[in-house]
Amino acid sequence: MFELLSKLAEIFSSYGQQYFTGRRGAKDAKVAQCLLDVILTLQELVARGERILLLAEEPDEEFADQLQRQIDGLEALRTKLEGTRALLTTIDVEFYLDLVVFIDVKSGLLKRWVQQARRSAYSTTTLFFLPPEDLDAALESGRSHANAQGMELDRSDYLLVLAERLAQVRATEIRDIRRVSGTELGPEIGAARTRLDGARKLCRALLESMEQTLGAEALARLRRDLAH
């Protein structure tokens, strides 16, 4: 799950920075508000992810509550991203195509993680999902089936890659982290924290670019509009 958030932050940072630092003249307010909405959502998900990692060392009722809130948050993010397709393509048509494999309603990576989390809340597969190299392989395969309407109906290659990578992860998973000490998860937790820290910095840097381009007052106005 943490690697998914990191990748999404990288994608939004890349296209967002190009949009706000490029020589394009005036910026469309709706596009800016869309990007701000997603970045603020990602920041919230990253902050909750950090809390989940802390709680994973000694899972309790709060762990289960925070995980459920993360499930709801990622579902809401997926729906939000699907609804902003038209605006994202005005920034760069490749922007939406890079997101398709995350947000597809049937077999997208966010949907697959949600399904995994609901099936097995305390497993390491839910907590860490796919390692970076496996996620990259799934993204590369899924991207080849992406188009302006979503993912192609025939996406068997992608489904096979995803199934194989998840099977490898599950073969060595800890099915219930409540049965092991937090120190056993130390390396994975440390790596996940590093990825979340990187995602948080990317989100902050994009917000700073937005403020420099739009001005502090305009950005504050967009924040207020989102709050209503």
C-alpha positions as CSV (number, residue, x, y, z in Angstrom):
1,M,0.0,0.0,0.0
2,F,2.8,2.4,0.8
3,E,4.5,1.8,-2.5
4,L,1.2,2.6,-4.3
5,L,1.1,5.9,-2.5
6,S,4.7,6.6,-3.3
7,K,4.2,5.9,-7.0
8,L,1.1,8.1,-7.2
9,A,2.9,10.9,-5.5
10,E,5.7,10.5,-8.1
11,I,3.3,10.7,-11.0
12,F,1.4,13.7,-9.7
13,S,4.6,15.5,-8.8
14,S,6.1,14.9,-12.2
15,Y,3.1,16.2,-14.2
16,G,2.2,18.8,-11.7
17,Q,5.6,20.3,-11.6
18,Q,5.7,20.4,-15.4
19,Y,2.3,22.2,-15.4
20,F,3.1,24.8,-12.7
21,T,6.7,25.5,-13.6
22,G,6.3,25.5,-17.4
23,R,5.9,28.6,-19.4
24,R,2.2,28.3,-20.1
25,G,0.9,31.7,-19.0
26,A,-2.3,31.7,-16.9
27,K,-3.2,28.4,-15.2
28,D,-6.7,27.0,-15.3
29,A,-8.4,27.3,-11.9
30,K,-10.3,24.0,-12.3
31,V,-7.1,22.1,-13.1
32,A,-5.3,23.7,-10.2
33,Q,-8.1,22.9,-7.8
34,C,-8.1,19.3,-9.1
35,L,-4.4,18.9,-8.5
36,L,-4.7,20.5,-5.1
37,D,-7.5,18.2,-4.1
38,V,-5.5,15.1,-5.0
39,I,-2.3,16.3,-3.4
40,L,-4.1,17.1,-0.1
41,T,-5.8,13.7,-0.2
42,L,-2.4,12.0,-0.8
43,Q,-0.9,13.9,2.1
44,E,-3.7,12.6,4.3
45,L,-3.2,9.0,3.1
46,V,0.5,9.3,3.7
47,A,0.1,10.6,7.2
48,R,-2.4,7.8,8.0
49,G,0.1,5.3,6.4
50,E,2.8,6.4,8.8
51,R,0.4,5.9,11.7
52,I,-0.4,2.4,10.5
53,L,3.2,1.5,10.3
54,L,3.7,2.7,13.9
55,L,0.7,0.6,15.0
56,A,1.9,-2.4,13.0
57,E,4.6,-3.0,15.6
58,E,1.9,-3.9,18.2
59,P,-1.5,-4.1,16.3
60,D,-4.5,-3.2,18.4
61,E,-8.0,-1.9,17.8
62,E,-6.7,1.4,16.5
63,F,-4.7,-0.4,13.9
64,A,-7.9,-2.0,12.5
65,D,-9.7,1.3,12.6
66,Q,-6.9,3.1,10.8
67,L,-6.6,0.4,8.2
68,Q,-10.4,0.6,7.5
69,R,-10.1,4.4,7.2
70,Q,-7.2,3.9,4.7
71,I,-9.4,1.4,2.7
72,D,-12.1,4.0,2.5
73,G,-9.6,6.7,1.7
74,L,-8.1,4.8,-1.2
75,E,-11.5,3.9,-2.5
76,A,-12.4,7.6,-2.4
77,L,-9.2,8.5,-4.1
78,R,-9.8,6.0,-6.9
79,T,-13.2,7.4,-7.5
80,K,-11.9,11.0,-7.4
81,L,-9.1,10.2,-10.0
82,E,-11.6,8.5,-12.3
83,G,-13.8,11.6,-12.1
84,T,-11.0,14.0,-13.1
85,R,-10.0,12.2,-16.3
86,A,-11.0,15.1,-18.5
87,L,-9.1,17.7,-16.5
88,L,-5.9,15.5,-16.2
89,T,-5.8,15.0,-20.0
90,T,-5.7,18.8,-20.4
91,I,-2.3,18.8,-18.6
92,D,-0.9,15.9,-20.6
93,V,-2.7,13.0,-22.3
94,E,-0.1,10.7,-20.8
95,F,-1.1,11.8,-17.3
96,Y,-4.3,9.9,-17.3
97,L,-2.8,6.9,-19.1
98,D,-0.2,6.6,-16.3
99,L,-3.0,6.4,-13.8
100,V,-5.3,3.9,-15.6
101,V,-3.7,0.8,-14.1
102,F,-4.2,2.3,-10.6
103,I,-7.8,3.3,-10.9
104,D,-9.5,0.7,-13.2
105,V,-12.6,-0.3,-11.4
106,K,-12.2,-4.1,-12.1
107,S,-8.6,-4.9,-11.9
108,G,-6.7,-1.7,-11.0
109,L,-4.1,-1.8,-8.3
110,L,-6.0,0.4,-5.9
111,K,-9.0,-1.9,-6.2
112,R,-6.8,-5.0,-5.8
113,W,-5.2,-3.6,-2.6
114,V,-8.7,-2.8,-1.2
115,Q,-9.8,-6.4,-1.9
116,Q,-6.7,-7.8,-0.3
117,A,-7.1,-5.6,2.8
118,R,-10.7,-6.6,3.3
119,R,-9.8,-10.3,2.9
120,S,-6.8,-10.3,5.3
121,A,-6.4,-7.2,7.4
122,Y,-3.4,-8.4,9.4
123,S,-1.2,-10.0,6.7
124,T,2.1,-8.6,5.5
125,T,0.7,-8.7,1.9
126,T,-2.0,-6.2,3.0
127,L,0.5,-4.1,4.8
128,F,3.3,-4.0,2.2
129,F,1.5,-5.3,-0.9
130,L,4.0,-5.5,-3.8
131,P,7.7,-4.7,-3.5
132,P,9.0,-1.9,-5.9
133,E,10.3,-4.2,-8.6
134,D,7.0,-6.3,-8.7
135,L,4.9,-3.1,-8.7
136,D,7.0,-1.7,-11.6
137,A,6.4,-4.9,-13.6
138,A,2.6,-4.7,-13.0
139,L,2.6,-1.0,-13.9
140,E,4.6,-1.6,-17.1
141,S,2.3,-4.4,-18.2
142,G,-0.9,-2.6,-17.3
143,R,0.3,0.6,-19.0
144,S,0.5,-1.3,-22.3
145,H,-3.3,-1.9,-22.1
146,A,-4.3,1.7,-21.2
147,N,-6.2,4.0,-23.5
148,A,-8.2,7.2,-23.2
149,Q,-11.3,5.1,-22.1
150,G,-9.5,3.1,-19.5
151,M,-8.0,-0.4,-19.7
152,E,-8.6,-2.7,-22.7
153,L,-11.1,-5.5,-22.2
154,D,-8.3,-8.0,-23.1
155,R,-5.8,-7.4,-20.4
156,S,-4.8,-11.0,-19.8
157,D,-1.1,-10.3,-19.9
158,Y,-1.4,-7.7,-17.1
159,L,-3.6,-10.0,-15.0
160,L,-1.2,-12.8,-15.3
161,V,1.8,-10.6,-14.3
162,L,-0.2,-9.2,-11.3
163,A,-1.3,-12.7,-10.2
164,E,2.2,-14.2,-10.5
165,R,3.8,-11.3,-8.5
166,L,1.1,-11.4,-5.8
167,A,1.5,-15.2,-5.5
168,Q,5.2,-14.8,-4.9
169,V,4.5,-12.3,-2.2
170,R,1.9,-14.5,-0.5
171,A,4.2,-17.5,-0.6
172,T,6.4,-15.8,2.1
173,E,3.8,-13.6,3.8
174,I,3.1,-13.4,7.5
175,R,-0.6,-14.1,7.6
176,D,-1.2,-12.4,11.0
177,I,1.3,-9.8,12.2
178,R,-0.3,-10.0,15.7
179,R,1.5,-13.3,16.1
180,V,5.0,-12.0,15.6
181,S,7.1,-9.3,17.3
182,G,7.5,-5.9,15.7
183,T,11.2,-6.4,15.3
184,E,10.5,-9.1,12.7
185,L,8.9,-6.5,10.5
186,G,11.6,-4.0,11.1
187,P,13.3,-4.0,7.6
188,E,10.0,-3.8,5.7
189,I,8.6,-1.1,8.0
190,G,11.8,0.9,7.6
191,A,11.7,0.7,3.8
192,A,8.0,1.7,3.9
193,R,8.7,4.7,6.1
194,T,11.4,5.8,3.6
195,R,9.0,5.6,0.7
196,L,6.3,7.5,2.6
197,D,8.8,10.2,3.6
198,G,9.7,10.6,-0.1
199,A,6.0,10.9,-1.0
200,R,5.4,13.5,1.6
201,K,8.3,15.6,0.3
202,L,7.1,15.3,-3.3
203,C,3.6,16.5,-2.2
204,R,5.0,19.4,-0.2
205,A,7.3,20.5,-3.1
206,L,4.3,20.5,-5.5
207,L,2.3,22.6,-3.1
208,E,5.2,25.1,-3.0
209,S,5.3,25.2,-6.8
210,M,1.6,25.9,-6.8
211,E,2.0,28.7,-4.4
212,Q,4.8,30.3,-6.3
213,T,2.9,30.1,-9.6
214,L,-0.6,31.0,-8.3
215,G,0.2,33.1,-5.3
216,A,-0.5,32.5,-1.7
217,E,-3.9,34.2,-1.8
218,A,-5.1,32.3,-4.8
219,L,-4.0,29.0,-3.3
220,A,-5.7,29.8,0.0
221,R,-8.9,30.5,-1.9
222,L,-8.7,27.1,-3.6
223,R,-8.2,25.5,-0.3
224,R,-11.3,27.2,1.1
225,D,-13.3,26.2,-2.0
226,L,-12.4,22.6,-1.4
227,A,-13.4,22.8,2.2
228,H,-17.0,23.8,1.4
